Amino acid sequence: MKPAKFNIINNFMNSINGIVDVYKSEAAFRIEVVAFVIMCTVAILLPIDTVYKVVLILSLPIVPIAEVINSAIERAVDTATLEFDENAKKSKDAASTIVMLSLVWVGAIWCAVLAMAFKVI
């Protein structure tokens, strides 16, 4: 078997295809993309210093990234077994936990940054 050659264009296109596929097939990802746009707008409109806005906006991609990881794990598990399997369920539950923890993390970042920006702490 020949080793695959690194081709940045093909790799980039595979990534774009993956994003498009996840967007089309995962409702949660679509909701997160809409939330991303809304929260970016909110961050931009907040009357706070630019550095705080940048931190808020840079925290947001964590959630859709986690959702893509979750989708990849779920698809791999679904491909591996068609029958109910307790380990498959645990794998899917753990993947879902990645998304939940990312939401908590981003929420904590927003709370901390806004508390500092508005001199609450």
Secondary structure by P-SEA (a helix, b strand, c coil): cccccccaaaaaaaaaaaaaaaaaccaaaaaaaaaaaaaaaaaaaccccaaaaaaaaaacaaaaaaaaaaaaaaaaaaaacccccaaaaaaaaaaaaaaaaaaaaaaaaaaaaaaaaaccc
